[in-house]
Amino acid sequence: MHILTISNTRLAQLKEHPDMLAAVLCGLLLFLGWLAMNLGLLSLALLILPAAYVIGGYESTREGLTTLFQEKELDVDLLMIVAALGAAGLGLWRREYYLLIDGAVLILIFAISGALEGYAMQRTERNIRSLMSLTSDTARLLLNGQEQVVPMTQLQLGDQVLVKPGELIPTDGLIIAGHSTLNQAPITGESLPVEKAVGDEVFAGTINGNGALTLRVHKPPESSLIQRVLRLVEQAKSEAPPSQQFIERFERYYARVIVLIGLVLIILPPLLWGWNWETTIYRALVFLVVASPCALMAAIMPTLLSGIANGARQGILFKSGTQLETIGRVRAIAFDKTGTLTTGELQVVKILPVTGQSENFVLQVAAALEVFSEHPVGAAIVRAAQQQQLELPNAIAVQAQTGLGIVGEVDRQQVLVGKATFIRQQIESVPAELSKWSDRLEESGKTVVWVAYTSQVLGLIAVADTVRLEARSIVARLTRLGIEEMVMLTGDNWRTAQRIAQETGVNQVYAELLPEDKVKVIRNLQQKYKTVAMVGDGINDAPALAQASIGIAMGAAGSDVALETADVVLMADRLEKLEQAIRIGRRSQSIVKQNIVFALGSVLLLLLANFAGNITMPLGVIGHEGSTVIVTLSGLRLLRN
């Protein structure tokens, strides 16, 4: 009974892999045909062996003919089938029936190779598709206080969902009741649990801890972070990088050349050197086998897809194989300051009102406008007002002035909030004492925001950011990794920028930049280093991210702009993921180069052996297909961390 269970299991596995089933049946028929031939049952062998050809070679024939008739191109599959049929035809013509065995062996090994390559690629596929296990089919919907399990497709915006301890979060949502720790490693690669409470956003695919949570669905389930990541990974699989496109173009021309050389090898040796036609045709058929570029075709994509899968497991989302190739060649990196080299959690540290005004009024007026802003400085001002439980006046006609500040109206009076230069452009008289305080605060590394109301300066608000603890060590490690130049780009003032640069060890500082200025700096770096990475938050740095050779969004879980703009998304808010991403890229490039050298070397050796006349078709097939399998398995090394 146990043996029967094992057999049924193996049979089920074979049914799931038709290419493997075809290879097994082809091998069985080949063995029976060989056995019949050795027992003198030639008629039976001539019935069995064609079946082995058909079953083992059907898929390759179909693919080869499809490519020939639809794309008007020759490919490796068709060359293999021609070689096998040629061997069979030669055997029947000369009545040397062992050549039918040679052709069947070619078909079998080609089928086994295809099955092994398919299995290897499925391993990569499983690593990528393992993300699918992070999605739930059902959710606990709360209706009138009653719990009801419903399919995810029935969830609508505004629905309330209950998540019990230890369960998978079924959809992105906002916590409206409860608190817990969440394991976000499947999404961000962050190993430590994250505390979540009322008002926090949670992501589908993360794992709830010990607390029960009630969520409000604030975006359609199909728009959840995990679904967007899955779509991007699927897109990455279908897009061939430039190196693979080159290899595919090369294959088309190479196959034509191989066919022409094969024809020449059939015609010239008998005419010039007196070879017999049978030997000549056999050697030409072996040439078709050993010269086919299967291993070269498998040198790149399995490696890059394995790298993409490896990165996804670690919370590093490569949007295509092209980006994986590019990041391995990066020689210079430009960092945004806020949220990248620093924590991005700005805090209001000082408020200086002019005489006759209160700190609370300055904060209220500024926060009334900044509540419409997405800038981190504005968010810090709003948080400070909320912490003081200040009631914010209504602001209208609010408009951001990129890189300068924000303007609007409060109680029908114009309000200006922004840099000193911006305020001085609009206000004639600026208190000298405030200017002195502004200089002192900026010298100490603070960012100073000026607030004006009814054409008069109200006061200053100073905010400060802190450098990430790991920033200095990661900059040092990137330097040891061979990154030649690292620069910091920021719209902040020079004093603050220089202080952050000194604390992190960044080579060069560019401060007080508008978005278009950052793009110019990136272009200048590209002229010097060609391949330049930009690391930013994916929102304020979109133009620079787009201009860079490779744009990297830092800590961008849930950011639509980051997923759209950046080429690589570091899902966790951890700077050290950048080093891991570069290492994966470099390792992929190293493996691709090794594979290409091995593939070309194996073809060369097999060709030399064929022209020396010391290689049979089965040996040629084993050498050719063996090199293809080795190259494919070599690419899968990147699946290991």
Residue pairs with C-beta under 8 A, 6 or more apart in sequence:
13 20
14 20
14 21
14 24
15 21
17 115
17 118
17 119
17 122
19 59
19 111
19 114
19 115
19 118
20 115
20 118
20 119
22 55
22 56
22 58
22 59
22 111
22 115
23 56
23 108
23 111
23 112
23 114
23 115
25 55
25 56
26 52
26 55
26 56
26 57
26 104
26 107
26 108
26 111
27 108
27 112
29 48
29 49
29 51
29 52
29 55
29 104
30 49
30 52
30 56
30 101
30 104
30 105
30 108
32 48
33 45
33 48
33 49
33 52
33 100
33 101
33 104
34 45
34 101
36 42
36 44
36 45
36 48
37 45
37 97
37 98
37 101
42 97
45 97
45 100
46 97
46 100
49 88
49 100
49 101
49 104
52 104
52 107
52 108
53 84
53 85
53 88
53 103
53 104
53 107
56 104
56 107
56 108
56 110
56 111
57 80
57 81
57 84
57 107
57 110
57 111
59 111
59 114
60 77
60 78
60 80
60 81
60 110
60 111
60 114
61 77
61 78
61 81
63 75
63 77
64 75
64 77
64 78
64 79
64 80
64 81
65 78
67 73
67 74
67 75
67 77
67 78
68 74
68 75
68 78
73 252
73 255
74 252
74 255
74 256
74 259
75 251
75 252
75 255
76 251
76 255
76 292
76 293
76 294
76 297
79 255
79 258
79 259
79 288
79 289
79 292
80 106
80 107
80 110
80 288
80 289
80 292
81 107
82 288
83 103
83 106
83 285
83 286
83 288
83 289
83 617
84 103
84 104
84 106
84 107
84 110
85 103
86 103
86 281
86 284
86 285
86 288
87 99
87 100
87 102
87 103
87 106
87 282
87 285
87 617
88 99
88 100
88 103
88 104
90 96
90 99
90 278
90 281
90 282
90 285
91 97
91 98
91 99
91 100
91 102
91 103
92 100
93 278
94 278
99 282
102 616
102 617
102 618
103 617
105 617
105 618
105 621
106 289
106 617
106 618
106 621
109 618
109 621
109 622
109 625
110 621
110 625
112 625
113 294
113 625
113 628
113 629
116 629
116 632
117 298
117 302
117 628
117 629
117 632
120 302
120 629
120 632
120 633
120 635
120 636
121 302
121 305
121 632
123 636
123 639
124 302
124 305
124 306
124 309
124 636
124 639
127 306
127 309
127 310
127 312
127 313
127 639
128 233
128 237
128 305
128 308
128 309
128 312
130 313
131 186
131 205
131 226
131 229
131 230
131 233
131 312
132 230
134 168
134 186
134 187
134 204
134 205
134 226
135 152
135 204
135 205
135 226
135 227
135 230
136 152
136 168
136 169
136 170
136 171
136 204
137 151
137 152
138 149
138 150
138 151
138 152
138 170
139 149
139 150
139 152
139 155
139 161
139 170
139 171
140 147
140 148
140 149
140 161
140 162
140 163
140 164
140 170
141 147
141 148
141 149
141 150
141 154
141 155
141 159
141 160
141 161
141 162
142 148
142 159
142 160
142 161
142 162
142 214
147 162
152 170
152 171
152 221
153 221
155 161
155 171
155 217
155 220
155 221
156 217
157 217
157 218
157 219
157 220
158 216
158 217
159 216
159 217
160 176
160 214
160 215
160 216
160 217
161 170
161 171
161 173
161 214
161 215
161 216
161 217
162 212
162 213
162 214
162 215
163 169
163 170
163 208
163 212
163 213
163 214
163 215
164 208
164 212
165 180
165 208
165 209
165 210
165 211
165 212
166 207
166 208
166 209
166 210
167 207
167 208
168 204
168 205
168 206
168 207
168 208
169 182
169 202
169 203
169 204
169 205
169 206
169 207
169 208
169 215
170 204
170 221
171 204
171 215
171 217
171 221
171 224
172 201
172 202
172 203
172 204
172 217
172 218
172 219
172 221
172 223
172 224
172 225
172 558
173 201
173 202
173 215
173 216
173 217
173 218
174 199
174 200
174 201
174 202
174 215
174 216
174 218
175 196
175 197
175 198
175 199
175 200
175 201
175 202
175 213
175 214
175 215
176 198
176 214
176 215
176 216
177 198
177 213
177 214
178 198
178 211
178 212
178 213
178 214
179 195
179 196
179 197
179 198
179 211
179 213
180 196
180 208
180 209
180 210
180 211
180 212
180 213
181 193
181 194
181 195
181 196
181 209
181 210
181 211
182 193
182 194
182 196
182 202
182 206
182 207
182 208
182 209
183 193
183 206
183 207
183 209
184 190
184 193
184 194
184 203
184 206
184 557
184 572
185 191
185 315
186 205
186 206
186 207
187 203
187 205
187 206
187 225
187 226
187 229
187 315
187 557
187 571
188 315
188 557
188 571
188 572
188 573
189 313
189 314
189 315
189 316
189 571
189 572
189 574
189 577
190 315
190 572
190 573
190 574
193 209
196 202
196 213
201 218
201 558
202 213
202 215
203 224
203 225
203 226
203 557
203 558
204 221
204 224
204 225
204 226
204 227
205 224
205 225
205 226
221 227
225 557
225 558
228 560
228 563
229 312
229 317
229 563
229 571
232 317
232 319
232 563
233 308
233 312
233 317
235 319
235 320
236 308
236 318
236 319
236 320
236 321
237 305
237 308
239 320
239 321
239 322
240 248
240 301
240 321
241 300
241 304
241 320
241 321
241 322
241 324
241 325
242 322
242 325
243 300
243 325
243 592
244 300
244 301
244 304
244 321
247 296
247 297
247 299
247 300
248 297
250 293
250 296
251 293
251 296
251 297
254 293
255 292
255 293
258 287
258 288
258 291
258 292
259 288
261 287
261 291
262 284
262 285
262 287
262 288
263 284
265 280
265 283
265 284
265 287
266 280
266 281
266 284
269 275
269 280
269 283
270 276
270 277
270 280
282 617
283 610
283 613
285 617
286 610
286 615
286 616
286 617
286 620
287 607
287 610
289 617
289 620
289 621
289 624
290 603
290 606
290 607
290 609
290 610
290 615
290 620
290 623
290 624
291 603
291 606
291 607
292 624
293 599
293 603
294 624
294 625
294 627
294 628
295 595
295 598
295 599
295 602
295 603
295 624
295 627
295 628
295 630
295 631
296 596
296 599
296 600
296 603
298 595
298 599
298 628
298 631
298 632
298 635
299 592
299 595
299 596
299 598
299 599
299 631
299 635
300 321
300 592
300 595
300 596
300 635
301 321
301 635
302 631
302 632
302 635
302 636
303 588
303 591
303 592
303 595
303 634
303 635
303 638
304 321
304 324
304 325
304 588
304 592
304 635
305 321
305 635
306 588
306 635
306 636
306 637
306 638
306 639
307 318
307 321
307 324
307 584
307 585
307 587
307 588
307 638
308 318
308 321
308 324
309 638
309 639
310 584
310 638
310 639
310 640
310 641
311 317
311 318
311 324
311 580
311 581
311 584
312 318
313 641
314 577
314 580
314 641
315 570
315 571
315 572
315 577
316 568
316 569
316 570
316 571
316 577
316 580
316 581
316 584
317 563
317 568
317 569
317 570
317 571
318 324
318 327
318 567
318 568
318 581
319 566
319 567
319 568
319 569
320 567
323 550
323 567
323 568
324 584
324 585
324 588
325 585
325 588
325 589
326 531
326 549
326 550
326 567
326 585
327 533
327 550
327 552
327 568
327 581
327 582
327 584
327 585
328 582
328 584
328 585
328 586
328 587
328 588
328 589
329 531
329 585
329 589
330 483
330 531
330 532
330 533
330 549
330 550
330 582
330 585
331 482
331 483
331 484
331 485
331 529
331 530
331 531
331 532
332 483
332 484
332 485
332 486
332 487
332 525
332 528
332 529
332 531
332 532
332 533
333 478
333 483
333 485
333 486
333 487
333 532
333 533
333 534
333 535
333 578
334 486
334 487
334 488
334 489
334 518
334 521
334 522
334 525
334 532
334 533
334 534
334 535
334 544
334 548
335 341
335 486
335 487
335 488
335 489
335 506
335 535
335 536
336 488
336 489
336 490
336 534
336 535
336 536
336 537
336 540
336 541
336 544
336 554
337 465
337 488
337 489
337 490
337 492
337 497
337 500
338 344
338 346
338 376
338 465
338 490
338 492
338 537
339 376
339 536
339 537
339 554
339 555
340 535
340 536
340 537
340 554
340 575
341 467
341 468
341 471
341 488
341 500
341 504
341 506
341 575
342 465
342 466
342 467
342 468
342 471
342 500
343 465
343 466
343 467
343 468
344 376
344 465
344 537
344 555
345 380
345 465
345 466
346 376
346 377
346 379
346 380
346 447
346 463
346 464
346 465
347 380
347 383
347 384
347 463
347 464
348 363
348 380
348 381
348 383
348 384
348 461
348 462
348 463
349 446
349 462
349 463
349 464
350 441
350 446
350 460
350 461
350 462
351 359
351 362
351 363
351 459
351 460
351 461
351 462
352 434
352 437
352 459
352 460
352 461
352 462
353 359
353 361
353 362
353 458
353 459
354 431
354 434
354 456
354 457
354 458
354 459
357 458
357 459
359 459
360 388
360 390
361 458
362 451
362 458
362 459
362 460
362 461
363 381
363 384
363 385
363 388
363 390
363 461
364 385
364 390
364 391
364 392
364 393
365 393
365 410
365 415
365 417
365 451
365 453
365 458
366 381
366 385
366 415
366 417
366 449
366 451
366 461
367 381
367 382
367 384
367 385
367 390
367 392
368 392
368 393
368 394
368 395
368 408
368 410
368 415
369 378
369 395
369 398
369 406
369 407
369 408
369 410
369 415
369 417
370 377
370 378
370 379
370 381
370 382
370 406
370 417
371 378
371 382
371 392
371 395
372 395
372 398
372 400
372 406
372 408
373 379
373 400
373 406
374 539
374 540
375 400
375 540
376 465
377 447
377 449
377 463
378 406
378 417
380 463
381 449
381 461
381 463
385 392
393 410
393 411
394 410
395 408
395 409
395 410
395 415
396 408
396 409
397 407
397 408
397 409
398 406
398 407
398 408
399 406
399 407
399 408
400 406
401 407
401 418
401 422
402 514
402 515
403 491
403 513
403 514
403 515
404 418
404 419
404 421
404 422
405 416
405 417
405 418
405 419
405 422
405 423
405 449
405 450
406 416
406 417
406 418
407 414
407 415
407 416
407 417
408 414
408 415
409 415
410 453
413 453
413 454
414 453
414 454
414 455
415 451
415 452
415 453
416 422
416 423
416 426
416 427
416 450
416 451
416 452
416 453
417 449
417 450
417 451
417 452
418 449
418 450
419 449
419 450
419 493
420 430
420 435
420 438
420 448
420 450
422 450
423 430
423 450
423 452
423 457
424 430
426 452
426 455
427 452
427 455
427 456
427 457
429 457
430 457
431 457
434 450
434 457
434 459
434 460
437 460
438 448
438 450
438 460
441 448
441 460
441 462
442 448
442 493
442 495
442 496
443 495
445 464
445 495
445 496
445 499
445 500
446 462
446 463
446 464
446 496
447 462
447 463
447 464
447 465
447 492
447 493
447 496
448 460
448 461
448 462
448 493
449 460
449 461
449 462
449 463
450 457
450 459
450 460
451 457
451 458
451 459
451 460
451 461
452 458
465 500
467 500
467 503
467 504
468 575
470 574
470 575
470 576
471 503
471 504
471 575
472 503
472 504
472 505
474 575
474 576
474 578
474 579
475 486
475 504
475 505
475 506
476 505
477 579
478 486
478 578
478 579
478 582
479 486
479 505
481 579
481 582
481 583
483 582
484 529
485 507
485 508
485 525
485 528
485 529
486 506
486 507
486 508
487 506
487 507
487 508
487 509
487 510
487 521
487 525
488 497
488 500
488 501
488 504
488 506
488 508
488 509
488 510
489 510
489 513
489 518
489 521
489 534
489 541
489 544
490 496
490 497
490 500
490 509
490 510
490 511
490 512
490 513
491 511
491 512
491 513
491 514
492 511
492 512
493 511
493 512
494 509
494 511
494 512
496 511
497 509
497 510
497 511
497 512
498 509
498 511
500 506
501 508
501 509
510 517
510 518
510 521
513 521
515 540
515 541
515 542
515 543
515 544
516 543
518 541
518 543
518 544
519 543
519 544
519 547
521 544
522 532
522 534
522 544
522 547
522 548
523 547
525 532
526 532
526 548
526 549
530 549
531 549
531 550
532 548
532 549
532 550
533 548
533 549
533 550
533 551
533 552
534 541
534 544
534 545
534 547
534 548
534 550
534 551
534 552
535 552
535 554
535 578
536 544
536 545
536 551
536 552
536 553
536 554
536 566
537 553
537 554
537 555
537 556
537 559
537 562
538 545
538 551
538 553
538 554
538 556
538 559
538 561
538 562
538 563
538 565
538 566
538 569
539 559
539 561
539 562
542 561
542 565
544 551
545 551
545 552
545 553
545 565
545 566
545 567
546 565
550 567
550 568
551 565
551 566
551 567
551 568
552 566
552 567
552 568
552 569
552 570
552 578
552 581
553 559
553 562
553 563
553 565
553 566
553 568
553 569
553 570
554 570
554 573
554 575
554 578
555 570
555 571
555 572
555 573
555 574
556 562
556 563
556 566
556 569
556 570
556 571
557 571
557 572
557 573
562 569
563 569
568 581
570 577
570 578
570 581
584 638
587 638
588 638
591 634
591 635
591 637
591 638
592 635
594 634
595 631
595 634
595 635
598 627
598 630
598 631
598 634
599 627
599 628
599 631
602 623
602 624
602 627
603 624
603 627
605 623
606 615
606 620
606 623
606 624
609 615
609 620
609 623
610 620
615 623
